[in-house]
Amino acid sequence: MNQRQVEVFHAVMTNGTTSRAAEVLRISQPAVSKAVQELERSVGFQLFDRASGRMVPTAEAQLLHREVEASFISMQNLRSAAARIRDFGSGKIRIASLSALSTNIVPRALFAFQQKHPNVAITFQARMSSIVKDLVASGQFDVGLAADEIDVTGVVATPFATHRAAIAVAAGHPLAELPVVRPADLDGLPFIALAPEDTTRREADIIFAREGVKPRTVIETPYSTTVCAMVEAELGCGLVNPLTAAPYLGSRLILKPFEPAIHFRTLLLLPPGRPPSRIVDDFIAALRTVIAAREDSPPHAGGAGRGRSGVSPARHHRA
């Protein structure tokens, strides 16, 4: 087989008909049919059943196309890499982060980083912590931030920051007037819960069970940002990361201290078997500077004064 035959096959599979594939490729329909026939001879099996002027992919064609799609994705990645080198030169950094830090900490760190490295190409994705870990473990990304519930096998993981959880309520909620929210105050109330695998959720569940308290869970979500949005919509109250809640404060959302203290813990992830580059080290330094600044000026929790937020940057080391 040759590259052109594969391109034609991919076009037919993607567009559904030889006529549409011919339009996309800007060649004649007979040329498409000929390329498909040549590919069938090359691979040694039939790719399409031909009936009533239509070409219906065989099971073998479906299997082959999965491999073809993977090769096209690899080619697209190669084109993207070439474009980054063309536009930015050789410097690049690929960052993945859990959602909780993707709207405040990481953007501020990226701003500071870019002042120092204006020509470095930056790729950033906000993903679930388990996906962040997989991206870093595979070497596709250079640095990741993830919650501590993940299995850290295959990555270099170090503690990054600890954030004390707060209760988010909407203005006018019965809890909004309390100076401190305790487990008993949540008994029977509509509650926006974090995902069951979240360690903060598990800490809260242990406390609720110990106190004999049963908040009425109405929604489960893995993201503190979603909890904030649901609370603001008056669907219930919920435990959130104060840093995540910061963009929502000043509207209808209020943070209340929760006792006993439970925490969100974030890990810094690096790929195994290779030391971080100077560019990666500079970005990590920018992250830690932003975290330290937020510790000195935490989000305001309604009715709670401006005490410290419980954000504790961890010393950079390799495990």
PESUL-V551956 format. One record per run of one state. SS is the DSSP state (~ for helix, > for strand, _ for the rest). FROM is the first residue (numbers start at 1). LEN is the number of residues. Records with the same first field share a line. If there is no record, write none. Layout:
# PESUL-V551956
SS = FROM-LEN  FROM-LEN
This chain:
# PESUL-V551956
_ = 1-2  16-2  26-3  44-4  52-2  58-1  89-3  98-1  102-3  117-4  127-2  138-5  148-7  171-3  178-2  187-3  195-4  212-4  222-2  233-4  250-3  260-3  272-6  297-23
~ = 3-13  18-8  29-15  59-30  99-3  105-12  129-9  174-4  183-4  199-13  224-9  242-7  278-19
> = 48-4  54-4  92-6  121-6  143-5  155-16  180-3  190-5  216-6  237-5  249-1  253-7  263-9
